[in-house]
Amino acid sequence: KPPEKAATPADEAKAQIKVWADTIGRWLGQSPSIDSIREQFPGPRGDAVVDAAKSLYEALKDWQKAIR
């Protein structure tokens, strides 16, 4: 069996982006988590946190596509 190729910084970045995108995607898909944030931060603050998470998720997915 040939030795495994060492991971490059780009490989590590791709893996981290996937982890973050998957984690945020799961979090956004779980309405109890979003509801609990909105309970802790009612009104515009809670909306801002959820909107920021959605924006981060979209940015990570775009970044993931760009480095493939």
Stockholm file with secondary structure:
# STOCKHOLM 1.0

chainA/1-68         KPPEKAATPADEAKAQIKVWADTIGRWLGQSPSIDSIREQFPGPRGDAVVDAAKSLYEALKDWQKAIR
#=GR chainA/1-68 SS CCCCCCCCHHHHHHHHHHHHHHHHHHHHHCHHHHHHHHHHSTTHHHHHHHHHHHHHHHHHHHHHHHTC
#=GC SS_cons        CCCCCCCCHHHHHHHHHHHHHHHHHHHHHCHHHHHHHHHHSTTHHHHHHHHHHHHHHHHHHHHHHHTC
//
